[in-house]
Amino acid sequence: MYKLSKALAYSGADSLAQALKRAIESLEPGTLPLAQATTQGGHVDDSQVSATILSVAETERSIEARAGVFFHEIVGGCSCGDPPVSENAYCEIRVSIDKTTGEAEFLVCPD
């Protein structure tokens, strides 16, 4: 689990969405389960992730959000020695943050 406690300090949908965007974009590479969203080989370059918050809802115990995530997928070259190519990729993830602990869970949304 990863902590997104700073996002909990914001109130109101707009400021919370902005805090979530910044938090997602500043996560360490490998944190988000983006390999589950690849279509051309499964190699992810998430060193420059960009996020768009699509929806945010609060419950008594958690913050639930849906985010669009832009990243790069590394596509291997053919067997004749072509170098790998970086392709733009996109997926949507569900973010669930426990209000008590700040722990966040990320799940790739099915197409």
SULZI-V542611 format. One record per pair of residues at least 24 apart in sequence whose ideal C-beta (glycine too) atoms are under 8 Angstrom apart, sorted by sequence separation. I is the first residue (numbers start at 1). J is the second residue. D is the distance in whole Angstrom. If there is no record, write none. Layout:
i	j	d
I	J	D
I	J	D
This chain:
i	j	d
25	49	6
48	72	7
68	92	5
69	93	6
2	27	7
24	49	7
25	50	7
46	71	5
67	92	7
25	51	5
45	71	7
46	72	8
66	92	6
67	93	5
24	51	4
44	71	6
45	72	4
66	93	7
44	72	7
45	73	7
66	94	6
67	95	6
2	31	6
44	73	6
45	74	6
65	94	7
66	95	7
21	51	5
43	73	7
44	74	7
64	94	7
65	95	4
20	51	8
21	52	7
43	74	4
64	95	7
65	96	8
21	53	5
41	73	7
43	75	8
63	95	8
64	96	6
65	97	8
20	53	5
40	73	6
41	74	7
43	76	7
63	96	7
39	73	7
41	75	5
62	96	6
63	97	4
18	53	8
34	69	7
38	73	5
40	75	5
41	76	6
62	97	6
17	53	4
20	56	7
62	98	6
63	99	7
32	69	6
34	71	5
61	98	7
62	99	6
54	92	7
61	99	6
17	56	5
32	71	8
60	99	8
61	100	7
16	56	6
43	84	8
45	86	6
16	58	8
13	56	6
20	63	8
24	67	6
66	109	7
20	65	6
24	69	7
44	89	8
21	67	8
16	63	7
20	67	7
40	87	7
17	65	8
39	89	8
38	89	7
37	89	7
37	90	8
37	91	3
8	63	7
34	89	8
36	91	8
7	63	7
34	91	7
33	93	7
32	93	7
24	95	7
37	108	5
36	108	4
33	106	6
32	106	5
33	107	7
34	108	7
20	95	7
31	106	7
33	108	5
8	97	7
7	97	6
4	95	8
8	99	6
4	97	5
8	102	6
7	102	8
5	102	3
3	101	8
4	102	6
3	102	5
4	103	8
3	103	6
4	104	4
2	103	7
3	104	7
1	103	4
2	104	5
1	104	7
1	105	7
2	106	8
